[in-house]
């Protein structure tokens, strides 16, 4: 019998305040880069974390540079929301 693989999809929401803080601490943002990692955690509800970096073009860095400031975006935690399903498309 062939082994079959299983894919799991998650709908993740992140707090906007983390991105706003990153914008305030970075001069000349032209784009964001979001990398991800899977933290070691026994909680299935937090399987993926995003790390946000800002890429900047400004007089000090005309060729562009990534901000020294970054943020690990926490999964949005609203106890009033009980529907973990993604929106229908």
C-alpha positions as CSV (number, residue, x, y, z in Angstrom):
1,X,0.0,0.0,0.0
2,X,1.3,3.4,-0.9
3,X,1.9,6.0,1.8
4,X,-0.2,9.1,1.3
5,X,0.8,12.6,2.4
6,X,-1.5,14.9,4.3
7,X,-1.6,18.7,3.9
8,X,-2.9,20.9,6.6
9,X,-4.0,24.4,5.9
10,X,-4.3,27.2,8.5
11,X,-5.8,30.6,8.3
12,X,-3.6,32.9,10.3
13,X,-4.3,36.5,11.4
14,X,-1.7,38.9,12.7
15,X,-1.9,42.0,14.7
16,X,-1.5,45.2,12.6
17,X,0.2,47.0,15.5
18,X,3.4,45.0,14.9
19,X,3.6,46.2,11.3
20,X,2.9,49.8,12.3
21,X,5.7,49.7,14.8
22,X,8.1,48.3,12.2
23,X,7.1,51.2,9.8
24,X,7.7,53.8,12.5
25,X,11.2,52.4,13.2
26,X,12.3,52.2,9.6
27,X,13.2,55.0,7.2
28,X,12.3,54.8,3.5
29,X,10.5,51.4,3.4
30,X,9.8,50.2,-0.1
31,X,8.7,46.7,0.6
32,X,8.2,44.1,3.3
33,X,9.6,40.6,3.4
34,X,7.9,37.9,5.4
35,X,9.8,34.8,6.3
36,X,8.4,32.1,8.4
37,X,9.4,29.3,10.8
38,X,7.8,26.6,12.7
39,X,8.5,27.1,16.4
40,X,8.8,24.0,18.7
41,X,5.5,24.0,20.4
42,X,3.1,21.3,21.6
43,X,0.2,23.6,20.7
44,X,-1.2,22.8,17.3
45,X,-3.0,26.2,17.3
46,X,0.4,28.0,16.8
47,X,2.1,26.0,14.1
48,X,3.6,28.9,12.1
49,X,5.1,32.3,13.0
50,X,5.9,35.0,10.5
51,X,8.9,37.3,10.8
52,X,8.5,40.7,9.2
53,X,11.5,42.6,7.8
54,X,11.4,46.0,6.0
55,X,13.5,46.7,2.9
56,X,14.5,50.3,2.7
57,X,15.8,52.7,0.0
58,X,17.0,56.0,1.4
59,X,19.9,58.5,1.0
60,X,22.0,56.5,3.5
61,X,21.4,53.2,1.6
62,X,20.7,54.0,-2.1
63,X,21.2,50.4,-3.1
64,X,18.7,49.2,-0.4
65,X,19.2,47.6,3.0
66,X,17.0,45.4,5.3
67,X,16.0,47.1,8.5
68,X,17.8,46.0,11.7
69,X,14.4,46.0,13.3
70,X,12.2,43.0,12.7
71,X,9.3,41.5,14.5
72,X,8.0,38.0,15.0
73,X,4.3,38.5,14.3
74,X,2.1,36.8,16.9
75,X,-0.9,34.9,15.9
76,X,-4.0,37.1,16.3
77,X,-5.7,36.0,19.5
78,X,-9.3,37.2,19.9
79,X,-11.3,35.0,22.3
80,X,-14.5,36.4,20.9
81,X,-13.9,34.8,17.5
82,X,-14.8,31.2,17.6
83,X,-14.8,30.4,13.9
84,X,-11.3,29.0,13.0
85,X,-12.3,28.3,9.4
86,X,-11.0,30.4,6.6
87,X,-13.4,32.7,4.7
88,X,-15.2,31.1,1.8
89,X,-14.0,32.2,-1.6
